Amino acid sequence: MSWLEELAADAAALKSAGRLRVLREIAPEPHGRAVYHGRRYCNFSGNDYMGISGDAELRRKFYEQYAADLSTPELAQSSASSRLLTGNTPAYNRLERTLSELYNGRSALVFNSGYHTNIGVLPALARSGDLILSDKLNHASIIDGLKLADAEFRRYPHLDLEQLEKQLAAKRAAYRQVFIVTESVFSMDGDLADLRKLVELKEKYDAVLVVDEAHSVGVRGPRGTGLAAELGVAGKVDVLIGTFGKAFGSTGAYAIMEPEVREYLVNHMRSLIFTTGLPPVVLNWSDFVLRHAAEMDAERAKLKRMSDRLRAIFTAAGVKTDGDSQIVPFMVGEDRDAELMAEKFQDNGFLVFPIRPPTVPAHTSRLRFSLTAALDESDIEAVGKLL
């Protein structure tokens, strides 16, 4: 069998198992809508949690700032260099100052994406002789970061902090440094980590706490600064990671930390050092929407109401669900059953897709309803009528 035949056989096996991934062409529209295969849907599959990405009026206001000179370098579409050469444009410094202001003066560092962040932070900080303890359901990008790091790593059962403490008690003395890494809002179940308890554990065992707030920033906390800030422990998280690519409707990611950690990452984080910087237009848009999102308390409250209501609708209909966030899982079980349920929702105008292994564990296939503040509350009631 030739190499291309091997690849084709792999694709055929995935297709037979109902797990072949494809790139769908989907056109986003305002008000939580999207066009797919020529049909307009109510979109429950994106991560535009605050409705910023689809807000045409907000885009108009952004470009209006530059109306006098649309050729300004501030709207350049490439930095054409890494940050350590000539790509660290003034827009980077402005954005990092805005982030620092939001997080009470702590240092900020901007990266190209959440994936760049998670494959770079742990490999830079954790070395041979260290141990990383990671929640079992952490995102694939975190898992890839674990594999790239020279440190030993172990995964503790999802949200089971008793087991985590047992590992800390048994292992801490044997390692130079121990890192605990978790998401705050988990992307597939929408459930929350007990960040207060994690801070207690990291202080008790002299560990370093890394929290990925990708699905929390913009949505939770004062001025959209995330779940850790909502719980009053953001200042005790050693590395707090956020993304611009979800609630903030932009591109890139960031980490909040102490100045010493920032300096170390600038010198040792390969996915920061060896990549082209973000374009100024993207950085300026991120700064613009970050400031805008800080004032969106009404939208955050609306999103919580809709999420709570959808979870209650599913529970009343006998559907197993989970979590306490804008991510509301509709648990199904087997792959084919999830596909059929997704087709039923799509036939009725709701864009939702089946989530299957290996993204989730075997026999836990589900539909993932990902809500946005751009939806109308009547859209949630329409889902209930279908059930």
FITORGU-943330 format. One record per residue (C-alpha): x negated, z negated, y negated; residue in one letter. Coordinates in Angstrom, 2 decimals, decimal comma, padded with zeros to 5 digits. Layout:
// FITORGU-943330
+---------+---------+---------+--------+
:      xx :      zz :      yy : marvex :
+---------+---------+---------+--------+
:       X :       Z :       Y :      A :
...
+---------+---------+---------+--------+
***
This chain:
// FITORGU-943330
+---------+---------+---------+--------+
:      xx :      zz :      yy : marvex :
+---------+---------+---------+--------+
:  000,00 :  000,00 :  000,00 :      M :
: -001,40 :  001,01 : -003,40 :      S :
: -001,61 : -001,33 : -006,36 :      W :
:  001,38 :  000,30 : -008,09 :      L :
:  003,37 :  000,13 : -004,84 :      E :
:  002,61 : -003,61 : -004,65 :      E :
:  003,94 : -004,08 : -008,17 :      L :
:  007,06 : -002,04 : -007,39 :      A :
:  007,65 : -004,08 : -004,22 :      A :
:  007,44 : -007,28 : -006,24 :      D :
:  010,03 : -005,96 : -008,70 :      A :
:  012,29 : -004,92 : -005,83 :      A :
:  012,07 : -008,38 : -004,28 :      A :
:  012,94 : -010,01 : -007,60 :      L :
:  015,88 : -007,65 : -008,06 :      K :
:  017,14 : -008,39 : -004,56 :      S :
:  017,01 : -012,11 : -005,31 :      A :
:  018,85 : -011,62 : -008,60 :      G :
:  015,80 : -012,79 : -010,58 :      R :
:  014,45 : -009,57 : -012,10 :      L :
:  013,83 : -010,10 : -015,81 :      R :
:  014,54 : -007,27 : -018,24 :      V :
:  014,12 : -006,80 : -021,99 :      L :
:  017,60 : -006,45 : -023,47 :      R :
:  018,20 : -004,69 : -026,78 :      E :
:  020,33 : -007,09 : -028,84 :      I :
:  021,00 : -006,70 : -032,57 :      A :
:  021,61 : -010,00 : -034,40 :      P :
:  024,39 : -010,17 : -036,96 :      E :
:  025,53 : -012,84 : -039,44 :      P :
:  027,93 : -015,68 : -038,60 :      H :
:  026,52 : -016,28 : -035,13 :      G :
:  027,27 : -012,79 : -033,84 :      R :
:  025,20 : -010,18 : -031,99 :      A :
:  025,70 : -006,61 : -030,77 :      V :
:  024,84 : -005,91 : -027,14 :      Y :
:  025,58 : -002,64 : -025,34 :      H :
:  027,60 : -001,53 : -028,34 :      G :
:  029,90 : -004,57 : -028,32 :      R :
:  030,00 : -007,42 : -030,82 :      R :
:  029,74 : -010,89 : -029,25 :      Y :
:  029,86 : -014,51 : -030,27 :      C :
:  026,20 : -015,37 : -029,69 :      N :
:  025,52 : -018,50 : -027,61 :      F :
:  022,07 : -017,42 : -026,42 :      S :
:  019,75 : -017,57 : -029,43 :      G :
:  017,74 : -020,35 : -031,05 :      N :
:  018,79 : -019,72 : -034,66 :      D :
:  020,11 : -023,27 : -034,74 :      Y :
:  020,62 : -023,52 : -038,50 :      M :
:  021,77 : -019,92 : -039,00 :      G :
:  018,77 : -019,15 : -041,23 :      I :
:  017,51 : -016,09 : -039,38 :      S :
:  020,87 : -014,36 : -039,73 :      G :
:  021,44 : -015,35 : -043,38 :      D :
:  021,19 : -012,12 : -045,40 :      A :
:  021,84 : -013,89 : -048,70 :      E :
:  018,93 : -016,25 : -048,09 :      L :
:  016,65 : -013,26 : -047,42 :      R :
:  017,80 : -011,67 : -050,66 :      R :
:  016,95 : -014,84 : -052,60 :      K :
:  013,51 : -014,94 : -051,01 :      F :
:  012,62 : -011,38 : -051,99 :      Y :
:  014,19 : -011,86 : -055,41 :      E :
:  011,30 : -014,20 : -056,25 :      Q :
:  008,97 : -011,21 : -056,03 :      Y :
:  011,23 : -008,61 : -057,66 :      A :
:  008,79 : -008,06 : -060,54 :      A :
:  006,05 : -006,94 : -058,15 :      D :
:  006,97 : -006,08 : -054,56 :      L :
:  003,40 : -004,91 : -054,02 :      S :
:  002,06 : -008,47 : -054,47 :      T :
: -000,42 : -009,68 : -051,82 :      P :
:  002,01 : -012,57 : -051,22 :      E :
:  004,20 : -010,06 : -049,33 :      L :
:  001,31 : -008,52 : -047,38 :      A :
:  002,26 : -007,81 : -043,77 :      Q :
: -001,11 : -008,68 : -042,27 :      S :
: -003,91 : -011,13 : -042,93 :      S :
: -006,33 : -008,75 : -041,16 :      A :
: -008,64 : -011,60 : -040,18 :      S :
: -008,86 : -014,92 : -038,43 :      S :
: -008,31 : -018,04 : -040,53 :      R :
: -011,98 : -018,99 : -040,26 :      L :
: -013,09 : -015,72 : -041,84 :      L :
: -010,87 : -014,22 : -044,57 :      T :
: -007,40 : -014,80 : -043,13 :      G :
: -006,79 : -018,26 : -044,59 :      N :
: -004,73 : -016,95 : -047,50 :      T :
: -003,31 : -019,17 : -050,28 :      P :
:  000,08 : -019,05 : -048,55 :      A :
: -001,38 : -021,07 : -045,63 :      Y :
: -002,45 : -023,88 : -047,94 :      N :
:  000,90 : -023,98 : -049,73 :      R :
:  002,80 : -024,13 : -046,45 :      L :
:  000,60 : -026,89 : -045,07 :      E :
:  001,04 : -028,88 : -048,28 :      R :
:  004,83 : -028,57 : -047,95 :      T :
:  004,62 : -029,79 : -044,35 :      L :
:  002,41 : -032,69 : -045,38 :      S :
:  004,93 : -033,70 : -048,06 :      E :
:  007,77 : -033,65 : -045,52 :      L :
:  005,81 : -035,82 : -043,10 :      Y :
:  004,76 : -038,56 : -045,54 :      N :
:  001,32 : -037,22 : -046,39 :      G :
: -000,02 : -036,68 : -042,87 :      R :
: -002,20 : -033,64 : -042,24 :      S :
: -000,64 : -030,37 : -041,14 :      A :
: -002,05 : -027,31 : -039,38 :      L :
: -000,16 : -024,03 : -038,91 :      V :
: -000,50 : -021,82 : -035,82 :      F :
:  000,71 : -018,36 : -034,80 :      N :
:  003,39 : -019,56 : -032,37 :      S :
:  004,52 : -022,49 : -030,30 :      G :
:  002,82 : -020,90 : -027,31 :      Y :
: -000,49 : -020,62 : -029,20 :      H :
: -000,12 : -024,29 : -030,11 :      T :
:  000,57 : -025,60 : -026,63 :      N :
: -002,16 : -023,58 : -024,92 :      I :
: -004,65 : -024,74 : -027,55 :      G :
: -004,07 : -028,37 : -028,52 :      V :
: -004,52 : -030,07 : -025,13 :      L :
: -007,45 : -027,90 : -023,99 :      P :
: -009,20 : -028,72 : -027,27 :      A :
: -008,55 : -032,47 : -027,24 :      L :
: -008,64 : -033,33 : -023,52 :      A :
: -011,93 : -033,00 : -021,69 :      R :
: -013,46 : -033,76 : -018,31 :      S :
: -012,98 : -037,46 : -017,58 :      G :
: -009,59 : -037,53 : -019,28 :      D :
: -006,09 : -037,61 : -017,81 :      L :
: -002,95 : -035,87 : -019,09 :      I :
:  000,45 : -037,22 : -018,03 :      L :
:  003,20 : -034,66 : -018,58 :      S :
:  006,99 : -034,76 : -018,16 :      D :
:  007,88 : -032,61 : -015,16 :      K :
:  010,32 : -030,46 : -017,16 :      L :
:  008,00 : -029,71 : -020,05 :      N :
:  007,97 : -026,10 : -021,24 :      H :
:  005,87 : -023,45 : -019,49 :      A :
:  003,55 : -023,24 : -022,51 :      S :
:  002,67 : -026,93 : -022,09 :      I :
:  002,05 : -026,38 : -018,38 :      I :
: -000,28 : -023,49 : -019,21 :      D :
: -002,10 : -025,78 : -021,63 :      G :
: -002,52 : -028,36 : -018,86 :      L :
: -004,04 : -025,73 : -016,60 :      K :
: -006,47 : -024,55 : -019,28 :      L :
: -007,70 : -028,05 : -020,11 :      A :
: -010,75 : -029,51 : -018,35 :      D :
: -008,91 : -032,81 : -017,92 :      A :
: -007,08 : -033,89 : -014,78 :      E :
: -003,30 : -033,76 : -015,14 :      F :
: -000,31 : -035,28 : -013,37 :      R :
:  003,40 : -034,75 : -013,94 :      R :
:  005,83 : -037,67 : -013,97 :      Y :
:  009,53 : -037,32 : -012,98 :      P :
:  011,69 : -036,06 : -015,83 :      H :
:  012,36 : -038,82 : -018,40 :      L :
:  011,33 : -041,48 : -015,86 :      D :
:  009,28 : -043,77 : -018,05 :      L :
:  009,12 : -046,47 : -015,39 :      E :
:  007,15 : -044,07 : -013,22 :      Q :
:  005,07 : -043,05 : -016,21 :      L :
:  004,16 : -046,69 : -016,86 :      E :
:  003,22 : -047,19 : -013,21 :      K :
:  000,82 : -044,24 : -013,51 :      Q :
: -000,59 : -045,63 : -016,75 :      L :
: -001,06 : -049,10 : -015,27 :      A :
: -002,77 : -047,70 : -012,19 :      A :
: -004,90 : -044,99 : -013,82 :      K :
: -005,72 : -045,89 : -017,42 :      R :
: -008,92 : -047,82 : -016,79 :      A :
: -010,41 : -044,96 : -014,78 :      A :
: -010,36 : -042,42 : -017,62 :      Y :
: -012,05 : -042,04 : -020,99 :      R :
: -008,77 : -041,03 : -022,62 :      Q :
: -005,19 : -040,58 : -021,44 :      V :
: -002,77 : -038,16 : -023,10 :      F :
:  001,01 : -038,38 : -022,73 :      I :
:  002,82 : -035,12 : -023,49 :      V :
:  006,56 : -034,56 : -023,73 :      T :
:  009,19 : -032,51 : -025,46 :      E :
:  011,62 : -034,44 : -027,65 :      S :
:  014,66 : -032,23 : -026,97 :      V :
:  014,32 : -030,41 : -023,66 :      F :
:  015,09 : -026,71 : -023,77 :      S :
:  017,13 : -026,26 : -020,59 :      M :
:  019,14 : -029,49 : -020,34 :      D :
:  019,37 : -030,43 : -024,01 :      G :
:  018,51 : -034,03 : -023,14 :      D :
:  016,27 : -036,32 : -025,18 :      L :
:  013,04 : -038,17 : -024,51 :      A :
:  012,99 : -041,89 : -025,31 :      D :
:  010,37 : -041,54 : -028,02 :      L :
:  010,48 : -045,20 : -029,05 :      R :
:  009,61 : -046,27 : -025,52 :      K :
:  006,91 : -043,61 : -025,30 :      L :
:  005,34 : -044,98 : -028,49 :      V :
:  005,43 : -048,46 : -026,96 :      E :
:  003,66 : -047,18 : -023,85 :      L :
:  001,03 : -045,24 : -025,75 :      K :
:  000,22 : -048,34 : -027,82 :      E :
:  000,22 : -050,67 : -024,81 :      K :
: -002,14 : -048,45 : -022,82 :      Y :
: -004,21 : -047,05 : -025,70 :      D :
: -003,10 : -043,48 : -024,98 :      A :
: -002,64 : -040,41 : -027,18 :      V :
:  000,97 : -039,20 : -027,57 :      L :
:  001,69 : -035,48 : -028,04 :      V :
:  005,33 : -034,54 : -028,71 :      V :
:  006,67 : -030,99 : -028,85 :      D :
:  009,67 : -030,99 : -031,22 :      E :
:  010,38 : -027,23 : -030,97 :      A :
:  014,10 : -027,75 : -030,35 :      H :
:  014,40 : -030,72 : -032,70 :      S :
:  012,83 : -029,82 : -036,05 :      V :
:  015,31 : -028,41 : -038,52 :      G :
:  018,17 : -029,89 : -036,49 :      V :
:  017,42 : -033,61 : -036,27 :      R :
:  016,01 : -036,26 : -038,55 :      G :
:  015,77 : -036,77 : -042,30 :      P :
:  015,38 : -033,38 : -044,02 :      R :
:  015,16 : -031,74 : -040,59 :      G :
:  011,86 : -033,37 : -039,66 :      T :
:  012,84 : -033,95 : -036,03 :      G :
:  013,91 : -036,56 : -033,52 :      L :
:  010,80 : -038,72 : -033,88 :      A :
:  011,50 : -039,06 : -037,60 :      A :
:  015,17 : -039,78 : -036,87 :      E :
:  014,06 : -042,65 : -034,63 :      L :
:  011,51 : -043,90 : -037,15 :      G :
:  008,43 : -043,23 : -035,00 :      V :
:  007,10 : -039,89 : -036,31 :      A :
:  004,12 : -041,64 : -037,93 :      G :
:  003,11 : -043,08 : -034,56 :      K :
:  003,10 : -039,77 : -032,71 :      V :
: -000,53 : -038,66 : -032,60 :      D :
:  000,23 : -034,92 : -032,51 :      V :
:  003,75 : -033,84 : -033,47 :      L :
:  004,38 : -030,14 : -032,82 :      I :
:  007,12 : -028,10 : -034,48 :      G :
:  008,01 : -024,43 : -034,50 :      T :
:  009,18 : -022,05 : -037,20 :      F :
:  010,67 : -019,63 : -034,66 :      G :
:  013,89 : -021,50 : -033,92 :      K :
:  015,84 : -023,59 : -036,46 :      A :
:  013,70 : -022,36 : -039,36 :      F :
:  014,29 : -018,67 : -038,61 :      G :
:  010,68 : -017,59 : -039,11 :      S :
:  007,52 : -017,11 : -037,03 :      T :
:  004,73 : -019,53 : -036,18 :      G :
:  004,35 : -023,22 : -035,43 :      A :
:  002,67 : -026,31 : -036,78 :      Y :
:  001,28 : -029,70 : -035,83 :      A :
:  001,30 : -032,95 : -037,80 :      I :
: -001,60 : -035,34 : -037,24 :      M :
: -004,32 : -037,43 : -038,85 :      E :
: -007,08 : -035,63 : -040,82 :      P :
: -009,69 : -036,31 : -038,16 :      E :
: -007,57 : -034,57 : -035,51 :      V :
: -006,98 : -031,59 : -037,80 :      R :
: -010,71 : -031,16 : -038,46 :      E :
: -011,45 : -031,39 : -034,74 :      Y :
: -008,86 : -028,72 : -033,88 :      L :
: -010,17 : -026,35 : -036,56 :      V :
: -013,56 : -026,57 : -034,84 :      N :
: -012,51 : -026,58 : -031,18 :      H :
: -009,05 : -025,03 : -030,69 :      M :
: -009,65 : -021,58 : -029,26 :      R :
: -006,10 : -020,24 : -029,82 :      S :
: -006,55 : -021,03 : -033,54 :      L :
: -010,14 : -019,87 : -033,94 :      I :
: -010,00 : -016,58 : -032,04 :      F :
: -006,82 : -014,98 : -033,35 :      T :
: -005,72 : -013,13 : -036,46 :      T :
: -003,92 : -015,29 : -039,00 :      G :
: -000,26 : -014,92 : -039,84 :      L :
:  000,74 : -012,45 : -042,59 :      P :
:  001,29 : -013,92 : -046,08 :      P :
:  004,89 : -012,68 : -046,13 :      V :
:  005,63 : -014,75 : -043,02 :      V :
:  003,90 : -017,84 : -044,38 :      L :
:  005,74 : -017,61 : -047,69 :      N :
:  009,06 : -017,14 : -045,91 :      W :
:  008,31 : -020,20 : -043,75 :      S :
:  007,58 : -022,27 : -046,85 :      D :
:  010,78 : -021,02 : -048,49 :      F :
:  013,04 : -021,78 : -045,52 :      V :
:  011,35 : -025,11 : -044,80 :      L :
:  012,34 : -026,29 : -048,27 :      R :
:  015,82 : -024,81 : -047,87 :      H :
:  016,39 : -026,41 : -044,45 :      A :
:  015,46 : -029,82 : -045,83 :      A :
:  018,72 : -029,74 : -047,83 :      E :
:  020,98 : -028,57 : -044,96 :      M :
:  022,47 : -031,92 : -043,99 :      D :
:  026,02 : -030,49 : -043,93 :      A :
:  024,97 : -027,80 : -041,47 :      E :
:  023,19 : -030,36 : -039,29 :      R :
:  026,35 : -032,46 : -039,17 :      A :
:  028,46 : -029,41 : -038,33 :      K :
:  026,09 : -028,43 : -035,53 :      L :
:  026,33 : -031,90 : -034,02 :      K :
:  030,16 : -031,84 : -034,18 :      R :
:  030,31 : -028,49 : -032,44 :      M :
:  027,79 : -029,52 : -029,78 :      S :
:  029,65 : -032,75 : -029,04 :      D :
:  032,93 : -030,86 : -028,88 :      R :
:  031,64 : -028,20 : -026,48 :      L :
:  030,15 : -030,86 : -024,21 :      R :
:  033,51 : -032,66 : -024,21 :      A :
:  035,34 : -029,41 : -023,38 :      I :
:  033,06 : -028,76 : -020,42 :      F :
:  033,44 : -032,32 : -019,15 :      T :
:  037,26 : -032,17 : -019,43 :      A :
:  037,24 : -028,91 : -017,45 :      A :
:  035,23 : -030,53 : -014,64 :      G :
:  032,03 : -028,68 : -015,51 :      V :
:  028,80 : -030,59 : -015,05 :      K :
:  026,84 : -030,70 : -018,29 :      T :
:  024,08 : -032,79 : -019,81 :      D :
:  022,19 : -033,74 : -022,93 :      G :
:  022,85 : -034,81 : -026,49 :      D :
:  021,81 : -031,86 : -028,61 :      S :
:  022,73 : -028,34 : -029,70 :      Q :
:  021,68 : -027,11 : -026,24 :      I :
:  024,67 : -027,53 : -023,92 :      V :
:  024,12 : -026,60 : -020,27 :      P :
:  027,00 : -025,29 : -018,13 :      F :
:  025,72 : -026,21 : -014,67 :      M :
:  026,60 : -023,81 : -011,84 :      V :
:  024,13 : -024,19 : -008,96 :      G :
:  023,38 : -020,96 : -007,15 :      E :
:  021,92 : -017,85 : -008,76 :      D :
:  024,72 : -015,41 : -007,95 :      R :
:  027,43 : -017,84 : -009,03 :      D :
:  025,69 : -018,23 : -012,39 :      A :
:  025,53 : -014,45 : -012,78 :      E :
:  029,25 : -014,11 : -012,10 :      L :
:  030,11 : -016,89 : -014,53 :      M :
:  027,97 : -015,28 : -017,24 :      A :
:  029,78 : -011,98 : -016,66 :      E :
:  033,11 : -013,73 : -017,09 :      K :
:  032,07 : -015,14 : -020,46 :      F :
:  030,62 : -011,80 : -021,56 :      Q :
:  033,81 : -009,97 : -020,58 :      D :
:  035,61 : -012,31 : -022,98 :      N :
:  033,22 : -011,80 : -025,88 :      G :
:  030,74 : -014,67 : -025,45 :      F :
:  027,07 : -013,71 : -025,17 :      L :
:  025,59 : -016,13 : -022,68 :      V :
:  023,15 : -015,41 : -019,85 :      F :
:  022,37 : -017,05 : -016,52 :      P :
:  019,26 : -019,24 : -016,39 :      I :
:  017,77 : -019,13 : -012,91 :      R :
:  014,63 : -020,19 : -011,04 :      P :
:  011,74 : -020,28 : -011,72 :      P :
:  012,82 : -021,20 : -015,26 :      T :
:  014,87 : -024,05 : -013,77 :      V :
:  014,57 : -025,75 : -010,35 :      P :
:  016,18 : -024,13 : -007,30 :      A :
:  019,94 : -024,71 : -006,93 :      H :
:  020,30 : -025,67 : -010,61 :      T :
:  021,11 : -022,26 : -012,09 :      S :
:  023,22 : -022,60 : -015,18 :      R :
:  024,47 : -021,03 : -018,35 :      L :
:  022,68 : -022,35 : -021,42 :      R :
:  024,95 : -022,54 : -024,45 :      F :
:  022,63 : -022,64 : -027,45 :      S :
:  024,63 : -023,34 : -030,60 :      L :
:  024,04 : -022,35 : -034,19 :      T :
:  025,48 : -023,78 : -037,40 :      A :
:  026,43 : -020,18 : -038,30 :      A :
:  029,26 : -020,33 : -035,75 :      L :
:  032,75 : -021,36 : -036,76 :      D :
:  034,20 : -024,45 : -035,12 :      E :
:  037,06 : -022,24 : -033,88 :      S :
:  034,48 : -020,39 : -031,74 :      D :
:  033,98 : -023,58 : -029,74 :      I :
:  037,71 : -023,95 : -029,17 :      E :
:  037,84 : -020,33 : -027,98 :      A :
:  035,35 : -021,17 : -025,22 :      V :
:  037,64 : -023,99 : -024,11 :      G :
:  040,63 : -021,64 : -023,87 :      K :
:  038,72 : -019,46 : -021,46 :      L :
:  038,12 : -022,42 : -019,15 :      L :
+---------+---------+---------+--------+
***
